[in-house]
Amino acid sequence: MQALTLISTFIREDDGATATEYAVMLALIILIAIGAISALGTKVSGTFSTLESKLP
């Protein structure tokens, strides 16, 4: 009977699900940050190249 209680308590706990959700959110944030840095890096590089060509 005690084993059944332990198993049902384990199934009802959601600590593991919370940790998994945080891991998924962190992965999405990292992917968005990498995409933004890549997009902005290309634009900034082009801007610096234009400025460099206009300088004597």
Phi, psi and omega in degrees: 000322181292324179296320178297320178295318179296319180294316180293325176294319179298320181291323183284335181291142182240022179296319179295321179295323179295317179297321179294319179297319177296322179295319179294317179297319179296319178297319179294320179297318179296317179296318179294319179296318179296318178296318180293318180295320179296315181293315181289326179299320179294316180293318180294320178298318178295321179295315179295324178295319178296315179296320180295322181288335180275342179281147180288000000 
